[in-house]
């Protein structure tokens, strides 16, 4: 689907009204094929929404559901800033700490989160 949109001139870097890119949504939905496609087509991996959230921060803020560590590994290995801060000064690690998610805290630290 994304390939078809690009072939018809759709700008994959365009943002929604709240500033999210397709990457924010693909990561939050754990759509690996989609986020890998977007990254391979040079989408800004550190783009921020209106709240200052990158795709990593946006996915980490999910209130329910499983947050896939493989997504974080992939994004960081492709240049995502694991220590990016949103407009509230929060990092992915701080969000994990606020959620008392010890697994994600340890995992994020293993990726270089401070």
Secondary structure, 3 states (H helix, E strand, C coil): CHHHHHHCCCCCCCCCCCCCCHHHHHHHCCCHHHHHHHHHCCCCCCCCCCCCCCHHHHHHCCCCCCCCHHHHHHHHHCCCCCCCCCCCCCCHHHHHHHCCCHHHHHHHHHCCCC
